[in-house]
Amino acid sequence: MTNVRPVKVISVTGGKGGVGKTSVTVNLAVALAEQGHSVMLMDADLGLANIDVMLGLKPHKNLSHVLSGEAEINDILVEGPGGIHIVPASSGTQAMSQLSPAEHAGLIQAFSQIGQQIDYLIIDTAAGISDTVVSFTQASQDILFVVCDEPTSITDAYALMKVLNKDYRLNRFRVLANQVRSPAEGREVFQRLARVCERFLDVTLDYVGSVPFDEHLRKAIKKQRAVMELFPRSPVSMALRQLAKKVETWPLPVAPGGHIEFFMERLVQASLASGMTESVT
Protein backbone atom coordinates (compact mmCIF):
# COMPACT_ATOMS: atom_id res chain seq x y z
CA MET A 1 0.00 0.00 0.00
CA THR A 2 1.34 3.41 -0.95
CA ASN A 3 -0.37 5.54 1.70
CA VAL A 4 2.18 7.65 3.52
CA ARG A 5 -0.25 10.03 5.22
CA PRO A 6 -2.78 9.07 7.86
CA VAL A 7 -6.25 8.34 6.51
CA LYS A 8 -9.10 10.09 8.28
CA VAL A 9 -11.91 7.57 8.84
CA ILE A 10 -15.39 8.96 9.49
CA SER A 11 -18.54 6.94 10.09
CA VAL A 12 -21.83 8.65 9.29
CA THR A 13 -24.73 7.18 11.22
CA GLY A 14 -28.08 8.16 12.66
CA GLY A 15 -29.82 5.37 14.50
CA LYS A 16 -32.92 5.38 12.30
CA GLY A 17 -33.56 5.46 8.59
CA GLY A 18 -35.10 8.35 6.72
CA VAL A 19 -32.96 11.15 8.19
CA GLY A 20 -31.03 11.74 4.97
CA LYS A 21 -27.85 10.06 6.15
CA THR A 22 -26.81 8.62 2.80
CA SER A 23 -27.41 11.92 0.99
CA VAL A 24 -25.24 13.70 3.56
CA THR A 25 -22.54 11.06 3.24
CA VAL A 26 -22.39 11.11 -0.54
CA ASN A 27 -22.42 14.88 -0.86
CA LEU A 28 -19.93 15.39 1.98
CA ALA A 29 -17.57 13.09 0.07
CA VAL A 30 -18.09 15.15 -3.10
CA ALA A 31 -17.54 18.41 -1.18
CA LEU A 32 -14.26 17.14 0.26
CA ALA A 33 -13.14 16.02 -3.19
CA GLU A 34 -14.06 19.46 -4.51
CA GLN A 35 -11.64 20.90 -1.95
CA GLY A 36 -8.80 18.85 -3.38
CA HIS A 37 -8.90 15.72 -1.23
CA SER A 38 -8.81 12.09 -2.33
CA VAL A 39 -11.94 10.54 -0.88
CA MET A 40 -13.11 6.94 -0.63
CA LEU A 41 -16.76 6.28 0.18
CA MET A 42 -17.73 2.87 1.53
CA ASP A 43 -21.31 1.64 1.45
CA ALA A 44 -21.47 -0.23 4.75
CA ASP A 45 -25.11 -1.24 4.50
CA LEU A 46 -24.09 -4.73 3.48
CA GLY A 47 -27.65 -6.00 3.16
CA LEU A 48 -29.37 -3.03 1.52
CA ALA A 49 -26.73 -1.22 -0.48
CA ASN A 50 -28.07 2.04 -1.93
CA ILE A 51 -25.24 4.44 -2.77
CA ASP A 52 -24.92 2.99 -6.27
CA VAL A 53 -28.67 3.39 -6.79
CA MET A 54 -28.63 6.97 -5.49
CA LEU A 55 -25.92 7.90 -8.00
CA GLY A 56 -27.20 5.84 -10.91
CA LEU A 57 -24.13 3.60 -10.90
CA LYS A 58 -24.10 -0.04 -11.96
CA PRO A 59 -21.04 -1.74 -10.49
CA HIS A 60 -20.32 -5.15 -11.97
CA LYS A 61 -18.72 -6.38 -8.76
CA ASN A 62 -18.97 -5.42 -5.11
CA LEU A 63 -17.58 -6.20 -1.67
CA SER A 64 -19.05 -9.71 -1.69
CA HIS A 65 -16.78 -10.59 -4.61
CA VAL A 66 -13.77 -9.39 -2.63
CA LEU A 67 -14.79 -11.51 0.35
CA SER A 68 -15.23 -14.57 -1.88
CA GLY A 69 -11.82 -14.04 -3.49
CA GLU A 70 -13.28 -13.37 -6.94
CA ALA A 71 -11.89 -9.82 -7.06
CA GLU A 72 -9.47 -7.46 -5.36
CA ILE A 73 -10.58 -4.20 -3.80
CA ASN A 74 -9.13 -2.18 -6.68
CA ASP A 75 -11.24 -4.22 -9.11
CA ILE A 76 -14.54 -3.17 -7.57
CA LEU A 77 -13.89 0.54 -7.01
CA VAL A 78 -16.30 2.74 -8.92
CA GLU A 79 -15.62 6.38 -9.71
CA GLY A 80 -18.36 8.69 -8.53
CA PRO A 81 -19.06 12.41 -8.90
CA GLY A 82 -16.11 14.68 -8.26
CA GLY A 83 -13.73 11.76 -8.72
CA ILE A 84 -14.60 10.07 -5.41
CA HIS A 85 -13.84 6.35 -5.13
CA ILE A 86 -16.83 4.22 -4.11
CA VAL A 87 -16.64 0.77 -2.51
CA PRO A 88 -20.02 -0.73 -3.45
CA ALA A 89 -21.63 -3.06 -0.96
CA SER A 90 -23.23 -6.39 -1.72
CA SER A 91 -26.97 -6.63 -2.01
CA GLY A 92 -26.90 -10.13 -0.53
CA THR A 93 -27.13 -11.51 2.98
CA GLN A 94 -23.61 -11.38 4.42
CA ALA A 95 -23.01 -9.19 7.46
CA MET A 96 -19.72 -8.40 9.14
CA SER A 97 -20.62 -10.32 12.27
CA GLN A 98 -21.15 -13.45 10.17
CA LEU A 99 -17.78 -13.49 8.46
CA SER A 100 -15.35 -16.29 9.19
CA PRO A 101 -11.84 -15.55 10.56
CA ALA A 102 -10.44 -16.27 7.08
CA GLU A 103 -12.84 -13.74 5.54
CA HIS A 104 -11.89 -11.18 8.19
CA ALA A 105 -8.22 -11.64 7.33
CA GLY A 106 -9.02 -11.40 3.63
CA LEU A 107 -10.88 -8.15 4.13
CA ILE A 108 -7.91 -6.56 5.93
CA GLN A 109 -5.59 -7.73 3.19
CA ALA A 110 -7.94 -6.41 0.52
CA PHE A 111 -8.00 -2.90 1.95
CA SER A 112 -4.25 -2.92 2.51
CA GLN A 113 -3.82 -3.36 -1.25
CA ILE A 114 -5.56 -0.11 -2.18
CA GLY A 115 -3.15 1.55 -4.56
CA GLN A 116 -3.99 5.22 -4.48
CA GLN A 117 -3.37 7.74 -1.71
CA ILE A 118 -6.55 8.33 0.30
CA ASP A 119 -7.14 11.35 2.53
CA TYR A 120 -10.62 10.44 3.79
CA LEU A 121 -12.47 7.15 4.13
CA ILE A 122 -16.15 7.90 4.75
CA ILE A 123 -18.40 5.08 5.90
CA ASP A 124 -22.15 5.17 5.24
CA THR A 125 -23.48 2.85 7.93
CA ALA A 126 -26.78 1.00 7.87
CA ALA A 127 -29.77 2.24 9.84
CA GLY A 128 -30.43 0.80 13.28
CA ILE A 129 -28.22 -0.52 16.06
CA SER A 130 -26.91 -3.73 14.56
CA ASP A 131 -23.56 -5.31 15.39
CA THR A 132 -22.33 -4.17 11.99
CA VAL A 133 -23.19 -0.54 12.70
CA VAL A 134 -21.52 -0.71 16.10
CA SER A 135 -18.41 -2.30 14.62
CA PHE A 136 -17.98 0.35 11.94
CA THR A 137 -18.53 3.23 14.34
CA GLN A 138 -16.15 1.71 16.88
CA ALA A 139 -13.43 1.39 14.28
CA SER A 140 -13.69 4.99 13.03
CA GLN A 141 -11.87 8.02 14.36
CA ASP A 142 -14.90 10.30 14.10
CA ILE A 143 -18.59 9.46 14.37
CA LEU A 144 -21.02 11.88 12.76
CA PHE A 145 -24.67 11.51 13.80
CA VAL A 146 -27.26 12.85 11.36
CA VAL A 147 -30.50 13.80 13.11
CA CYS A 148 -33.66 15.61 12.08
CA ASP A 149 -36.59 17.30 13.80
CA GLU A 150 -38.53 14.15 14.61
CA PRO A 151 -38.96 12.50 18.03
CA THR A 152 -37.96 9.10 16.63
CA SER A 153 -34.75 10.56 15.21
CA ILE A 154 -33.73 11.97 18.58
CA THR A 155 -34.75 8.78 20.42
CA ASP A 156 -32.92 6.45 18.06
CA ALA A 157 -29.77 8.59 17.95
CA TYR A 158 -29.72 8.60 21.74
CA ALA A 159 -30.22 4.82 21.83
CA LEU A 160 -27.21 4.22 19.59
CA MET A 161 -25.11 6.69 21.57
CA LYS A 162 -26.08 4.85 24.73
CA VAL A 163 -24.88 1.52 23.34
CA LEU A 164 -21.61 3.03 22.12
CA ASN A 165 -21.04 4.83 25.42
CA LYS A 166 -22.14 2.22 27.94
CA ASP A 167 -20.89 -0.90 26.17
CA TYR A 168 -17.89 0.40 24.21
CA ARG A 169 -16.83 3.49 26.20
CA LEU A 170 -17.03 5.87 23.26
CA ASN A 171 -17.70 9.35 24.59
CA ARG A 172 -17.37 11.89 21.77
CA PHE A 173 -19.85 12.28 18.95
CA ARG A 174 -20.37 14.94 16.32
CA VAL A 175 -23.95 15.93 15.45
CA LEU A 176 -25.42 17.37 12.25
CA ALA A 177 -29.03 18.57 12.14
CA ASN A 178 -30.51 17.73 8.74
CA GLN A 179 -33.59 18.88 6.81
CA VAL A 180 -34.20 21.87 9.08
CA ARG A 181 -36.22 24.99 8.27
CA SER A 182 -33.75 27.39 9.88
CA PRO A 183 -30.40 27.47 11.71
CA ALA A 184 -32.35 28.08 14.93
CA GLU A 185 -34.35 24.90 14.39
CA GLY A 186 -31.13 22.98 13.83
CA ARG A 187 -29.68 24.27 17.08
CA GLU A 188 -32.89 23.32 18.92
CA VAL A 189 -32.76 19.78 17.52
CA PHE A 190 -29.20 19.47 18.80
CA GLN A 191 -30.12 20.91 22.21
CA ARG A 192 -32.92 18.36 22.67
CA LEU A 193 -30.50 15.53 22.04
CA ALA A 194 -27.81 17.15 24.21
CA ARG A 195 -30.19 17.55 27.15
CA VAL A 196 -31.10 13.88 27.33
CA CYS A 197 -27.46 12.83 26.85
CA GLU A 198 -26.33 15.12 29.67
CA ARG A 199 -28.82 13.49 32.02
CA PHE A 200 -27.97 9.87 31.35
CA LEU A 201 -24.66 9.52 29.48
CA ASP A 202 -21.05 10.50 29.97
CA VAL A 203 -20.52 11.92 26.48
CA THR A 204 -19.41 15.08 24.74
CA LEU A 205 -21.47 16.22 21.75
CA ASP A 206 -19.97 18.53 19.14
CA TYR A 207 -22.55 20.41 17.07
CA VAL A 208 -21.20 20.77 13.52
CA GLY A 209 -24.12 22.74 12.09
CA SER A 210 -27.25 22.12 10.05
CA VAL A 211 -28.35 21.36 6.51
CA PRO A 212 -31.57 23.04 5.34
CA PHE A 213 -34.60 21.37 3.83
CA ASP A 214 -34.18 22.05 0.13
CA GLU A 215 -36.22 20.82 -2.85
CA HIS A 216 -33.02 20.78 -4.91
CA LEU A 217 -31.98 17.66 -2.99
CA ARG A 218 -35.19 15.84 -3.89
CA LYS A 219 -34.72 16.79 -7.55
CA ALA A 220 -31.13 15.52 -7.50
CA ILE A 221 -32.18 12.21 -5.93
CA LYS A 222 -34.84 11.70 -8.60
CA LYS A 223 -32.21 12.28 -11.28
CA GLN A 224 -29.79 9.93 -9.44
CA ARG A 225 -27.18 12.65 -9.15
CA ALA A 226 -25.28 14.24 -6.28
CA VAL A 227 -26.86 17.59 -5.40
CA MET A 228 -23.36 19.05 -5.04
CA GLU A 229 -22.80 18.25 -8.71
CA LEU A 230 -26.25 19.07 -10.13
CA PHE A 231 -27.07 22.16 -8.06
CA PRO A 232 -23.72 23.41 -6.70
CA ARG A 233 -25.08 26.80 -5.57
CA SER A 234 -28.23 25.50 -3.88
CA PRO A 235 -28.71 26.11 -0.13
CA VAL A 236 -28.16 22.41 0.67
CA SER A 237 -24.93 22.32 -1.36
CA MET A 238 -23.64 25.46 0.32
CA ALA A 239 -24.35 23.96 3.75
CA LEU A 240 -22.59 20.70 2.89
CA ARG A 241 -19.61 22.65 1.59
CA GLN A 242 -19.42 24.41 4.96
CA LEU A 243 -19.57 21.03 6.69
CA ALA A 244 -16.66 19.80 4.58
CA LYS A 245 -14.62 22.82 5.62
CA LYS A 246 -15.29 21.96 9.27
CA VAL A 247 -14.29 18.34 8.66
CA GLU A 248 -10.95 19.59 7.35
CA THR A 249 -10.26 21.12 10.78
CA TRP A 250 -10.85 17.88 12.68
CA PRO A 251 -7.56 16.54 14.08
CA LEU A 252 -5.79 14.02 11.90
CA PRO A 253 -4.88 10.65 13.42
CA VAL A 254 -1.27 9.84 14.14
CA ALA A 255 0.21 7.16 11.88
CA PRO A 256 -0.10 4.23 11.78
CA GLY A 257 -3.41 4.55 13.60
CA GLY A 258 -5.01 6.37 10.73
CA HIS A 259 -4.24 3.89 7.99
CA ILE A 260 -7.00 1.92 6.35
CA GLU A 261 -5.35 -1.34 7.44
CA PHE A 262 -5.63 -0.24 11.04
CA PHE A 263 -9.28 0.70 10.54
CA MET A 264 -10.02 -2.75 9.15
CA GLU A 265 -8.11 -4.44 11.97
CA ARG A 266 -10.17 -2.54 14.54
CA LEU A 267 -13.33 -3.41 12.64
CA VAL A 268 -12.46 -7.09 12.66
CA GLN A 269 -11.58 -7.02 16.37
CA ALA A 270 -14.88 -5.32 17.16
CA SER A 271 -16.82 -7.85 15.08
CA LEU A 272 -15.06 -10.82 16.64
CA ALA A 273 -15.56 -9.42 20.15
CA SER A 274 -19.25 -8.96 19.41
CA GLY A 275 -19.49 -12.52 18.15
CA MET A 276 -17.77 -13.87 21.26
CA THR A 277 -20.16 -11.93 23.48
CA GLU A 278 -23.14 -13.41 21.64
CA SER A 279 -21.75 -16.94 21.98
CA VAL A 280 -21.32 -16.47 25.72
CA THR A 281 -24.82 -15.11 26.20
TORKOL-4160 file (C-alpha; in steps of 0.2 Angstrom, whole numbers, padded with zeros to 4 digits, m for minus):
281
<pt num="1" X="0000" Y="0000" Z="0000"/>
<pt num="2" X="0007" Y="0017" Z="m0005"/>
<pt num="3" X="m0002" Y="0028" Z="0008"/>
<pt num="4" X="0011" Y="0038" Z="0018"/>
<pt num="5" X="m0001" Y="0050" Z="0026"/>
<pt num="6" X="m0014" Y="0045" Z="0039"/>
<pt num="7" X="m0031" Y="0042" Z="0033"/>
<pt num="8" X="m0046" Y="0050" Z="0041"/>
<pt num="9" X="m0060" Y="0038" Z="0044"/>
<pt num="10" X="m0077" Y="0045" Z="0047"/>
<pt num="11" X="m0093" Y="0035" Z="0050"/>
<pt num="12" X="m0109" Y="0043" Z="0046"/>
<pt num="13" X="m0124" Y="0036" Z="0056"/>
<pt num="14" X="m0140" Y="0041" Z="0063"/>
<pt num="15" X="m0149" Y="0027" Z="0072"/>
<pt num="16" X="m0165" Y="0027" Z="0062"/>
<pt num="17" X="m0168" Y="0027" Z="0043"/>
<pt num="18" X="m0175" Y="0042" Z="0034"/>
<pt num="19" X="m0165" Y="0056" Z="0041"/>
<pt num="20" X="m0155" Y="0059" Z="0025"/>
<pt num="21" X="m0139" Y="0050" Z="0031"/>
<pt num="22" X="m0134" Y="0043" Z="0014"/>
<pt num="23" X="m0137" Y="0060" Z="0005"/>
<pt num="24" X="m0126" Y="0068" Z="0018"/>
<pt num="25" X="m0113" Y="0055" Z="0016"/>
<pt num="26" X="m0112" Y="0056" Z="m0003"/>
<pt num="27" X="m0112" Y="0074" Z="m0004"/>
<pt num="28" X="m0100" Y="0077" Z="0010"/>
<pt num="29" X="m0088" Y="0065" Z="0000"/>
<pt num="30" X="m0090" Y="0076" Z="m0015"/>
<pt num="31" X="m0088" Y="0092" Z="m0006"/>
<pt num="32" X="m0071" Y="0086" Z="0001"/>
<pt num="33" X="m0066" Y="0080" Z="m0016"/>
<pt num="34" X="m0070" Y="0097" Z="m0023"/>
<pt num="35" X="m0058" Y="0104" Z="m0010"/>
<pt num="36" X="m0044" Y="0094" Z="m0017"/>
<pt num="37" X="m0044" Y="0079" Z="m0006"/>
<pt num="38" X="m0044" Y="0060" Z="m0012"/>
<pt num="39" X="m0060" Y="0053" Z="m0004"/>
<pt num="40" X="m0066" Y="0035" Z="m0003"/>
<pt num="41" X="m0084" Y="0031" Z="0001"/>
<pt num="42" X="m0089" Y="0014" Z="0008"/>
<pt num="43" X="m0107" Y="0008" Z="0007"/>
<pt num="44" X="m0107" Y="m0001" Z="0024"/>
<pt num="45" X="m0126" Y="m0006" Z="0023"/>
<pt num="46" X="m0120" Y="m0024" Z="0017"/>
<pt num="47" X="m0138" Y="m0030" Z="0016"/>
<pt num="48" X="m0147" Y="m0015" Z="0008"/>
<pt num="49" X="m0134" Y="m0006" Z="m0002"/>
<pt num="50" X="m0140" Y="0010" Z="m0010"/>
<pt num="51" X="m0126" Y="0022" Z="m0014"/>
<pt num="52" X="m0125" Y="0015" Z="m0031"/>
<pt num="53" X="m0143" Y="0017" Z="m0034"/>
<pt num="54" X="m0143" Y="0035" Z="m0027"/>
<pt num="55" X="m0130" Y="0040" Z="m0040"/>
<pt num="56" X="m0136" Y="0029" Z="m0055"/>
<pt num="57" X="m0121" Y="0018" Z="m0055"/>
<pt num="58" X="m0121" Y="0000" Z="m0060"/>
<pt num="59" X="m0105" Y="m0009" Z="m0052"/>
<pt num="60" X="m0102" Y="m0026" Z="m0060"/>
<pt num="61" X="m0094" Y="m0032" Z="m0044"/>
<pt num="62" X="m0095" Y="m0027" Z="m0026"/>
<pt num="63" X="m0088" Y="m0031" Z="m0008"/>
<pt num="64" X="m0095" Y="m0049" Z="m0008"/>
<pt num="65" X="m0084" Y="m0053" Z="m0023"/>
<pt num="66" X="m0069" Y="m0047" Z="m0013"/>
<pt num="67" X="m0074" Y="m0058" Z="0002"/>
<pt num="68" X="m0076" Y="m0073" Z="m0009"/>
<pt num="69" X="m0059" Y="m0070" Z="m0017"/>
<pt num="70" X="m0066" Y="m0067" Z="m0035"/>
<pt num="71" X="m0059" Y="m0049" Z="m0035"/>
<pt num="72" X="m0047" Y="m0037" Z="m0027"/>
<pt num="73" X="m0053" Y="m0021" Z="m0019"/>
<pt num="74" X="m0046" Y="m0011" Z="m0033"/>
<pt num="75" X="m0056" Y="m0021" Z="m0046"/>
<pt num="76" X="m0073" Y="m0016" Z="m0038"/>
<pt num="77" X="m0069" Y="0003" Z="m0035"/>
<pt num="78" X="m0082" Y="0014" Z="m0045"/>
<pt num="79" X="m0078" Y="0032" Z="m0049"/>
<pt num="80" X="m0092" Y="0043" Z="m0043"/>
<pt num="81" X="m0095" Y="0062" Z="m0044"/>
<pt num="82" X="m0081" Y="0073" Z="m0041"/>
<pt num="83" X="m0069" Y="0059" Z="m0044"/>
<pt num="84" X="m0073" Y="0050" Z="m0027"/>
<pt num="85" X="m0069" Y="0032" Z="m0026"/>
<pt num="86" X="m0084" Y="0021" Z="m0021"/>
<pt num="87" X="m0083" Y="0004" Z="m0013"/>
<pt num="88" X="m0100" Y="m0004" Z="m0017"/>
<pt num="89" X="m0108" Y="m0015" Z="m0005"/>
<pt num="90" X="m0116" Y="m0032" Z="m0009"/>
<pt num="91" X="m0135" Y="m0033" Z="m0010"/>
<pt num="92" X="m0134" Y="m0051" Z="m0003"/>
<pt num="93" X="m0136" Y="m0058" Z="0015"/>
<pt num="94" X="m0118" Y="m0057" Z="0022"/>
<pt num="95" X="m0115" Y="m0046" Z="0037"/>
<pt num="96" X="m0099" Y="m0042" Z="0046"/>
<pt num="97" X="m0103" Y="m0052" Z="0061"/>
<pt num="98" X="m0106" Y="m0067" Z="0051"/>
<pt num="99" X="m0089" Y="m0067" Z="0042"/>
<pt num="100" X="m0077" Y="m0081" Z="0046"/>
<pt num="101" X="m0059" Y="m0078" Z="0053"/>
<pt num="102" X="m0052" Y="m0081" Z="0035"/>
<pt num="103" X="m0064" Y="m0069" Z="0028"/>
<pt num="104" X="m0059" Y="m0056" Z="0041"/>
<pt num="105" X="m0041" Y="m0058" Z="0037"/>
<pt num="106" X="m0045" Y="m0057" Z="0018"/>
<pt num="107" X="m0054" Y="m0041" Z="0021"/>
<pt num="108" X="m0040" Y="m0033" Z="0030"/>
<pt num="109" X="m0028" Y="m0039" Z="0016"/>
<pt num="110" X="m0040" Y="m0032" Z="0003"/>
<pt num="111" X="m0040" Y="m0015" Z="0010"/>
<pt num="112" X="m0021" Y="m0015" Z="0013"/>
<pt num="113" X="m0019" Y="m0017" Z="m0006"/>
<pt num="114" X="m0028" Y="m0001" Z="m0011"/>
<pt num="115" X="m0016" Y="0008" Z="m0023"/>
<pt num="116" X="m0020" Y="0026" Z="m0022"/>
<pt num="117" X="m0017" Y="0039" Z="m0009"/>
<pt num="118" X="m0033" Y="0042" Z="0001"/>
<pt num="119" X="m0036" Y="0057" Z="0013"/>
<pt num="120" X="m0053" Y="0052" Z="0019"/>
<pt num="121" X="m0062" Y="0036" Z="0021"/>
<pt num="122" X="m0081" Y="0040" Z="0024"/>
<pt num="123" X="m0092" Y="0025" Z="0029"/>
<pt num="124" X="m0111" Y="0026" Z="0026"/>
<pt num="125" X="m0117" Y="0014" Z="0040"/>
<pt num="126" X="m0134" Y="0005" Z="0039"/>
<pt num="127" X="m0149" Y="0011" Z="0049"/>
<pt num="128" X="m0152" Y="0004" Z="0066"/>
<pt num="129" X="m0141" Y="m0003" Z="0080"/>
<pt num="130" X="m0135" Y="m0019" Z="0073"/>
<pt num="131" X="m0118" Y="m0027" Z="0077"/>
<pt num="132" X="m0112" Y="m0021" Z="0060"/>
<pt num="133" X="m0116" Y="m0003" Z="0063"/>
<pt num="134" X="m0108" Y="m0004" Z="0081"/>
<pt num="135" X="m0092" Y="m0012" Z="0073"/>
<pt num="136" X="m0090" Y="0002" Z="0060"/>
<pt num="137" X="m0093" Y="0016" Z="0072"/>
<pt num="138" X="m0081" Y="0009" Z="0084"/>
<pt num="139" X="m0067" Y="0007" Z="0071"/>
<pt num="140" X="m0068" Y="0025" Z="0065"/>
<pt num="141" X="m0059" Y="0040" Z="0072"/>
<pt num="142" X="m0074" Y="0052" Z="0070"/>
<pt num="143" X="m0093" Y="0047" Z="0072"/>
<pt num="144" X="m0105" Y="0059" Z="0064"/>
<pt num="145" X="m0123" Y="0058" Z="0069"/>
<pt num="146" X="m0136" Y="0064" Z="0057"/>
<pt num="147" X="m0153" Y="0069" Z="0066"/>
<pt num="148" X="m0168" Y="0078" Z="0060"/>
<pt num="149" X="m0183" Y="0087" Z="0069"/>
<pt num="150" X="m0193" Y="0071" Z="0073"/>
<pt num="151" X="m0195" Y="0063" Z="0090"/>
<pt num="152" X="m0190" Y="0046" Z="0083"/>
<pt num="153" X="m0174" Y="0053" Z="0076"/>
<pt num="154" X="m0169" Y="0060" Z="0093"/>
<pt num="155" X="m0174" Y="0044" Z="0102"/>
<pt num="156" X="m0165" Y="0032" Z="0090"/>
<pt num="157" X="m0149" Y="0043" Z="0090"/>
<pt num="158" X="m0149" Y="0043" Z="0109"/>
<pt num="159" X="m0151" Y="0024" Z="0109"/>
<pt num="160" X="m0136" Y="0021" Z="0098"/>
<pt num="161" X="m0126" Y="0033" Z="0108"/>
<pt num="162" X="m0130" Y="0024" Z="0124"/>
<pt num="163" X="m0124" Y="0008" Z="0117"/>
<pt num="164" X="m0108" Y="0015" Z="0111"/>
<pt num="165" X="m0105" Y="0024" Z="0127"/>
<pt num="166" X="m0111" Y="0011" Z="0140"/>
<pt num="167" X="m0104" Y="m0005" Z="0131"/>
<pt num="168" X="m0089" Y="0002" Z="0121"/>
<pt num="169" X="m0084" Y="0017" Z="0131"/>
<pt num="170" X="m0085" Y="0029" Z="0116"/>
<pt num="171" X="m0089" Y="0047" Z="0123"/>
<pt num="172" X="m0087" Y="0059" Z="0109"/>
<pt num="173" X="m0099" Y="0061" Z="0095"/>
<pt num="174" X="m0102" Y="0075" Z="0082"/>
<pt num="175" X="m0120" Y="0080" Z="0077"/>
<pt num="176" X="m0127" Y="0087" Z="0061"/>
<pt num="177" X="m0145" Y="0093" Z="0061"/>
<pt num="178" X="m0153" Y="0089" Z="0044"/>
<pt num="179" X="m0168" Y="0094" Z="0034"/>
<pt num="180" X="m0171" Y="0109" Z="0045"/>
<pt num="181" X="m0181" Y="0125" Z="0041"/>
<pt num="182" X="m0169" Y="0137" Z="0049"/>
<pt num="183" X="m0152" Y="0137" Z="0059"/>
<pt num="184" X="m0162" Y="0140" Z="0075"/>
<pt num="185" X="m0172" Y="0125" Z="0072"/>
<pt num="186" X="m0156" Y="0115" Z="0069"/>
<pt num="187" X="m0148" Y="0121" Z="0085"/>
<pt num="188" X="m0164" Y="0117" Z="0095"/>
<pt num="189" X="m0164" Y="0099" Z="0088"/>
<pt num="190" X="m0146" Y="0097" Z="0094"/>
<pt num="191" X="m0151" Y="0105" Z="0111"/>
<pt num="192" X="m0165" Y="0092" Z="0113"/>
<pt num="193" X="m0152" Y="0078" Z="0110"/>
<pt num="194" X="m0139" Y="0086" Z="0121"/>
<pt num="195" X="m0151" Y="0088" Z="0136"/>
<pt num="196" X="m0156" Y="0069" Z="0137"/>
<pt num="197" X="m0137" Y="0064" Z="0134"/>
<pt num="198" X="m0132" Y="0076" Z="0148"/>
<pt num="199" X="m0144" Y="0067" Z="0160"/>
<pt num="200" X="m0140" Y="0049" Z="0157"/>
<pt num="201" X="m0123" Y="0048" Z="0147"/>
<pt num="202" X="m0105" Y="0052" Z="0150"/>
<pt num="203" X="m0103" Y="0060" Z="0132"/>
<pt num="204" X="m0097" Y="0075" Z="0124"/>
<pt num="205" X="m0107" Y="0081" Z="0109"/>
<pt num="206" X="m0100" Y="0093" Z="0096"/>
<pt num="207" X="m0113" Y="0102" Z="0085"/>
<pt num="208" X="m0106" Y="0104" Z="0068"/>
<pt num="209" X="m0121" Y="0114" Z="0060"/>
<pt num="210" X="m0136" Y="0111" Z="0050"/>
<pt num="211" X="m0142" Y="0107" Z="0033"/>
<pt num="212" X="m0158" Y="0115" Z="0027"/>
<pt num="213" X="m0173" Y="0107" Z="0019"/>
<pt num="214" X="m0171" Y="0110" Z="0001"/>
<pt num="215" X="m0181" Y="0104" Z="m0014"/>
<pt num="216" X="m0165" Y="0104" Z="m0025"/>
<pt num="217" X="m0160" Y="0088" Z="m0015"/>
<pt num="218" X="m0176" Y="0079" Z="m0019"/>
<pt num="219" X="m0174" Y="0084" Z="m0038"/>
<pt num="220" X="m0156" Y="0078" Z="m0038"/>
<pt num="221" X="m0161" Y="0061" Z="m0030"/>
<pt num="222" X="m0174" Y="0059" Z="m0043"/>
<pt num="223" X="m0161" Y="0061" Z="m0056"/>
<pt num="224" X="m0149" Y="0050" Z="m0047"/>
<pt num="225" X="m0136" Y="0063" Z="m0046"/>
<pt num="226" X="m0126" Y="0071" Z="m0031"/>
<pt num="227" X="m0134" Y="0088" Z="m0027"/>
<pt num="228" X="m0117" Y="0095" Z="m0025"/>
<pt num="229" X="m0114" Y="0091" Z="m0044"/>
<pt num="230" X="m0131" Y="0095" Z="m0051"/>
<pt num="231" X="m0135" Y="0111" Z="m0040"/>
<pt num="232" X="m0119" Y="0117" Z="m0033"/>
<pt num="233" X="m0125" Y="0134" Z="m0028"/>
<pt num="234" X="m0141" Y="0128" Z="m0019"/>
<pt num="235" X="m0144" Y="0131" Z="m0001"/>
<pt num="236" X="m0141" Y="0112" Z="0003"/>
<pt num="237" X="m0125" Y="0112" Z="m0007"/>
<pt num="238" X="m0118" Y="0127" Z="0002"/>
<pt num="239" X="m0122" Y="0120" Z="0019"/>
<pt num="240" X="m0113" Y="0104" Z="0014"/>
<pt num="241" X="m0098" Y="0113" Z="0008"/>
<pt num="242" X="m0097" Y="0122" Z="0025"/>
<pt num="243" X="m0098" Y="0105" Z="0033"/>
<pt num="244" X="m0083" Y="0099" Z="0023"/>
<pt num="245" X="m0073" Y="0114" Z="0028"/>
<pt num="246" X="m0076" Y="0110" Z="0046"/>
<pt num="247" X="m0071" Y="0092" Z="0043"/>
<pt num="248" X="m0055" Y="0098" Z="0037"/>
<pt num="249" X="m0051" Y="0106" Z="0054"/>
<pt num="250" X="m0054" Y="0089" Z="0063"/>
<pt num="251" X="m0038" Y="0083" Z="0070"/>
<pt num="252" X="m0029" Y="0070" Z="0059"/>
<pt num="253" X="m0024" Y="0053" Z="0067"/>
<pt num="254" X="m0006" Y="0049" Z="0071"/>
<pt num="255" X="0001" Y="0036" Z="0059"/>
<pt num="256" X="0000" Y="0021" Z="0059"/>
<pt num="257" X="m0017" Y="0023" Z="0068"/>
<pt num="258" X="m0025" Y="0032" Z="0054"/>
<pt num="259" X="m0021" Y="0019" Z="0040"/>
<pt num="260" X="m0035" Y="0010" Z="0032"/>
<pt num="261" X="m0027" Y="m0007" Z="0037"/>
<pt num="262" X="m0028" Y="m0001" Z="0055"/>
<pt num="263" X="m0046" Y="0003" Z="0053"/>
<pt num="264" X="m0050" Y="m0014" Z="0046"/>
<pt num="265" X="m0041" Y="m0022" Z="0060"/>
<pt num="266" X="m0051" Y="m0013" Z="0073"/>
<pt num="267" X="m0067" Y="m0017" Z="0063"/>
<pt num="268" X="m0062" Y="m0035" Z="0063"/>
<pt num="269" X="m0058" Y="m0035" Z="0082"/>
<pt num="270" X="m0074" Y="m0027" Z="0086"/>
<pt num="271" X="m0084" Y="m0039" Z="0075"/>
<pt num="272" X="m0075" Y="m0054" Z="0083"/>
<pt num="273" X="m0078" Y="m0047" Z="0101"/>
<pt num="274" X="m0096" Y="m0045" Z="0097"/>
<pt num="275" X="m0097" Y="m0063" Z="0091"/>
<pt num="276" X="m0089" Y="m0069" Z="0106"/>
<pt num="277" X="m0101" Y="m0060" Z="0117"/>
<pt num="278" X="m0116" Y="m0067" Z="0108"/>
<pt num="279" X="m0109" Y="m0085" Z="0110"/>
<pt num="280" X="m0107" Y="m0082" Z="0129"/>
<pt num="281" X="m0124" Y="m0076" Z="0131"/>
